[in-house]
Amino acid sequence: MACVETSSSRPYHLVIFGASGFTGQFVVEEVARTVSEGPKGNLKWAVAGRSKQKLEKVVEQAAGVLGKPELRTEVDIIVADVADPDSLAAMCKQAVIVLNCVGPYRFYGEPVVKACVENGAHQLDISGEPQFLEGMQLNYDSQAADKGVYIIGSCGFDSIPADMGVIYTRDQFKGTLTAVESYLTFGSGPEGTCIHDGTWQSAVYGFADSQKLQSLRRKFNHKPLPFVGSRIKRRGTLFFSNDIQQYTVPFMGSDPSVVKRTQRFLVEEHKETPVQYGAYAGIGGVGNLIKLMFTGMIFWFLVKFSFGRNLLIKHPELFSFGLFSKAGPTRKQMEGSSFQFAFYGEGYTEGEDPSQGKPSGKIRTLVQGPECGYVATPIAMVQAALTILSEPSALPKRGGVYTPGAVFAKTTLVDRLNKHGIQFSVL
Ligand SMILES: NC(=O)c1ccc[n+]([C@@H]2O[C@H](COP(=O)([O-])OP(=O)(O)OC[C@H]3O[C@@H](n4cnc5c(N)ncnc54)[C@H](OP(=O)(O)O)[C@@H]3O)[C@@H](O)[C@H]2O)c1
């Protein structure tokens, strides 16, 4: 079984790497809020990054925001730089789990995965970059298995709500679920909202490199996933959804890739029936549609050239109509923001034979929660880590590079998320 205990040489349950980043600071606050949920009611943790001064400031800020002055003396600081392998090794040797918030992962992620595998620490990240996530599976799965280490990507808003949402929908359906479509919508308060530049950079470089993903996938040599029931409907690149009453586009993030990898794992390891998945996002009314088409065309043109990428990276606000910014959202904006995933599933009800006729049963579920990037993401990441520490016997027997759904399908992660404001329900 994977190591989940601290020891004199591995003193921390969690080390937050990249704690000084925009997202990292909120992960620090979330860990500080949940220490009593750790093993024996006392989670041992430290912050890590390349600048001691910045880390001290983050701890100071968390102490002020949470009214916990004790953090100033209790939280240890580890200095580690992605460019310095010895510093990464020293950090990983001290942690049961590294919560890696250093991105874009395509540039900084691999040395951290390597150091975790070599030094026996589990790693959770919040990458939404399929190329990085699938590349790590290709290159480190067997080494992680040999070491009994879990490397679990996409443990933030990308892609825990979607991946666990499909599993939740399957578990709630009375019969054999065969297909799910999800529709993602966002809400914001009077002050509006935006996403920090770190995610914009990950997206710009991800789209620029998207062709490499196809050749990476061929290296897995996977057989096509079998399917049961009717083939899931292929919808166009833009349509009006009567269900969510918005114009809708295919969701461009990591969710489809992550859910598909999870389903493959469940089919191959547990002989479960695969669930086909389609992911869509609502973009709103005609006004937003025009904005999206305009920015989309400019984005697709610029992202192909290095001068264009430099322009996009330099001016996130200009090229995203204010959706991304170098300053990130304010706390007030975050308070007013929310997300909602509506899942529409179909399958064969109990007693029906999934090999005969068309699916006749339907189910509708919802996963909803607070602001996605810096409230829901830290909650998801921290609860995923606490699940590893608390429920080792419900995790896969072997270490490896996994999706959240593959690791947490048999755990109480959904219940934990429900208690922390990311709500799963059947409609
Ligand atoms: N899954 C989700 O839904 C979700 C949500 C939010 C964010 N994210 C992802 O999380 C990542 C971070 O986003 P962000 O907005 O927080 O970015 P950010 O503010 O730019 O933070 C980046 C962090 O990486 C650190 N870093 C950079 N180079 C480093 C190096 N060589 N060694 C050690 N640390 C280094 C930075 O340290 P310094 O402070 O010293 O510069 C900083 O702490 C992005 O990939 C983003 O896409 C995902």
The ligand as a MOL file (V3000), in Angstrom:
LIG
                    3D

  0  0  0     0  0            999 V3000
M  V30 BEGIN CTAB
M  V30 COUNTS 48 52 0 0 0
M  V30 BEGIN ATOM
M  V30 1 N -7.2470 23.2450 -12.9050 0
M  V30 2 C -7.6740 24.4450 -12.7320 0
M  V30 3 O -8.8460 24.6690 -12.7840 0
M  V30 4 C -6.6730 25.5360 -12.4540 0
M  V30 5 C -7.0440 26.6380 -11.7000 0
M  V30 6 C -6.0830 27.6120 -11.4410 0
M  V30 7 C -4.7910 27.4850 -11.9550 0
M  V30 8 N -4.4870 26.4020 -12.7060 0 CHG=1
M  V30 9 C -3.1230 26.2230 -13.2520 0
M  V30 10 O -2.1760 26.4220 -12.2220 0
M  V30 11 C -0.9840 26.9340 -12.7870 0
M  V30 12 C -0.5450 28.1720 -11.9960 0
M  V30 13 O -1.4250 29.2300 -12.2860 0
M  V30 14 P -1.2830 30.6230 -11.5420 0
M  V30 15 O -2.3190 31.5130 -12.1000 0
M  V30 16 O -1.2560 30.3860 -10.0620 0 CHG=-1
M  V30 17 O 0.1590 31.0880 -12.0430 0
M  V30 18 P 1.2360 32.0270 -11.3470 0
M  V30 19 O 0.5930 33.0240 -10.4560 0
M  V30 20 O 2.1030 32.5240 -12.4490 0
M  V30 21 O 2.0950 31.0520 -10.4090 0
M  V30 22 C 3.1420 30.2770 -10.8840 0
M  V30 23 C 3.9300 29.7470 -9.7170 0
M  V30 24 O 5.0030 28.9690 -10.2510 0
M  V30 25 C 6.1940 29.3860 -9.6250 0
M  V30 26 N 7.3530 29.1340 -10.4590 0
M  V30 27 C 7.5870 29.5710 -11.7220 0
M  V30 28 N 8.8070 29.1430 -12.1290 0
M  V30 29 C 9.3190 28.4200 -11.1070 0
M  V30 30 C 10.5440 27.7390 -10.9140 0
M  V30 31 N 11.4860 27.6890 -11.8420 0
M  V30 32 N 10.7460 27.0870 -9.7360 0
M  V30 33 C 9.8180 27.1280 -8.7690 0
M  V30 34 N 8.6470 27.7730 -8.8830 0
M  V30 35 C 8.4020 28.4110 -10.0430 0
M  V30 36 C 6.0060 30.8540 -9.3510 0
M  V30 37 O 6.9510 31.2680 -8.3810 0
M  V30 38 P 7.3150 32.8060 -8.1300 0
M  V30 39 O 6.2060 33.3520 -7.3060 0
M  V30 40 O 8.6170 32.7490 -7.4070 0
M  V30 41 O 7.3970 33.4710 -9.4730 0
M  V30 42 C 4.5700 30.8350 -8.8400 0
M  V30 43 O 4.5480 30.4060 -7.5000 0
M  V30 44 C -1.2570 27.2170 -14.2520 0
M  V30 45 O -0.7600 26.1420 -15.0250 0
M  V30 46 C -2.7730 27.2420 -14.3160 0
M  V30 47 O -3.2850 26.8730 -15.5820 0
M  V30 48 C -5.3800 25.4310 -12.9550 0
M  V30 END ATOM
M  V30 BEGIN BOND
M  V30 1 1 1 2
M  V30 2 2 2 3
M  V30 3 1 2 4
M  V30 4 1 4 5
M  V30 5 2 4 48
M  V30 6 2 5 6
M  V30 7 1 6 7
M  V30 8 2 7 8
M  V30 9 1 8 9
M  V30 10 1 8 48
M  V30 11 1 9 10
M  V30 12 1 9 46
M  V30 13 1 10 11
M  V30 14 1 11 12
M  V30 15 1 11 44
M  V30 16 1 12 13
M  V30 17 1 13 14
M  V30 18 2 14 15
M  V30 19 1 14 16
M  V30 20 1 14 17
M  V30 21 1 17 18
M  V30 22 2 18 19
M  V30 23 1 18 20
M  V30 24 1 18 21
M  V30 25 1 21 22
M  V30 26 1 22 23
M  V30 27 1 23 24
M  V30 28 1 23 42
M  V30 29 1 24 25
M  V30 30 1 25 26
M  V30 31 1 25 36
M  V30 32 1 26 27
M  V30 33 1 26 35
M  V30 34 2 27 28
M  V30 35 1 28 29
M  V30 36 1 29 30
M  V30 37 2 29 35
M  V30 38 1 30 31
M  V30 39 2 30 32
M  V30 40 1 32 33
M  V30 41 2 33 34
M  V30 42 1 34 35
M  V30 43 1 36 37
M  V30 44 1 36 42
M  V30 45 1 37 38
M  V30 46 2 38 39
M  V30 47 1 38 40
M  V30 48 1 38 41
M  V30 49 1 42 43
M  V30 50 1 44 45
M  V30 51 1 44 46
M  V30 52 1 46 47
M  V30 END BOND
M  V30 END CTAB
M  END
